[in-house]
Amino acid sequence: MNKGLRIHVERRDYGNEIAIFMADLDDRKPDKMAQAQPIVFEEVERISGMSPCIVQPPEFAHRMIDALWDAGFRPSKQIEEASQVVAIKYHLEDMRKLVFKGKQ
């Protein structure tokens, strides 16, 4: 993975759309950059199988996640887990009150 990879995410149309910009910058070519082109959906027969639209090293995913996070996106699963942690916290506080009631 080239260290010059840049990913930027913007919210547009009052949050109804996102725009993702990707470029790979090369220090040896300061006046040039490799810019990702739009992904185009093409209708195909279902029996044809699927081909990946992006193939990159794992570092690409980390940079994409960071860019989405910076734009305010959070994973749904993490939010669910966070609410479960809060519920467990209150449950433990209730248990402590019951166990230590009158022992202080």
N, C-alpha and C positions, 0 to 999 in steps of 0.2 A: 504494500500500500504506500503510495506516495504521500509524504508528509505534507505536501501542498494541497491536499484535498480540503475544500471548503464547502460546507453545507449551511444554508441559511433558510429558515422557514418564516413566512409571514402569513398572518391572518388577513383575509380580504373579504370584501362584500359583507361587512359587519359580522364577521365570524362564520359566514356560510361556506366559505372556501378557504383553502390554504394554498399558498404558492411555495414551491420548494425549488431552491436554486442550488446547483452543484457545479463546482469548477475545480479543476486540478491545476495548480500553479507550479511552474517549473522555474527555479531560480536561474537556470541557464538561459532561459528565454523570457526576460522581464517584460517584453512587449507582447507576449502571447499567453494564451491559456486554453486549456481543453474544457469546453463547456458541455454539460450533459444536455441532451436533446429531449424534447417532449416524449413521453410515453404515449403511444397510440394504441387504442384497443381495436383489434381486428376480429371480426366475426369468423369463427371457424366451426367445423363440425365437432360435436362433443366427443366423438370417438377418436379424434386426432390426438388427444392427450394435451398436456400443457408443457410449454417451454418457459424457463425463467425469464423475467424481464430485466432482472438485475443480478449479476454474479460478481461479487466483490469479497475481499477478505473480511473477517469479523470486525476489524477496526472500523470499517465503513458503517456497520450497524451501530457501533458505539457513537460515532459522530452523528449519525442520523438521530439517534435517541436523544443525544445532548441538544441538538438543534431543535427538536420537537419540544423538549423540556423548556428550553429558553423561550420558546414561543407560547408557553403556558399549557402545553398538553401533559396530562398525567395518565398513567396506566390505570384502567378500570380495576384490575385485580388488586393493585396496591391500595386503592381507596377502600375496597371491601375489607382487606386485611387490616387496615388502620382502624376501621370502625369496630372490627372484632377485638382488636387490642384494647380499645377504649372500654368495650363491654366487659372484657376480662378484668381490667383494672378495677372497675366499679364492683364487680363481683368479689374480687379479693378484698377490697376495702370492707364490704359487707361481712365477709367471713371473719375478718380480723375483729370487727366490732362484736360479732357473736361469740367468738372464742375468748376474747379478752374482756368481755363485759364483767364489770365488777372486780377485776383483778388489778386495777391500777391504783 
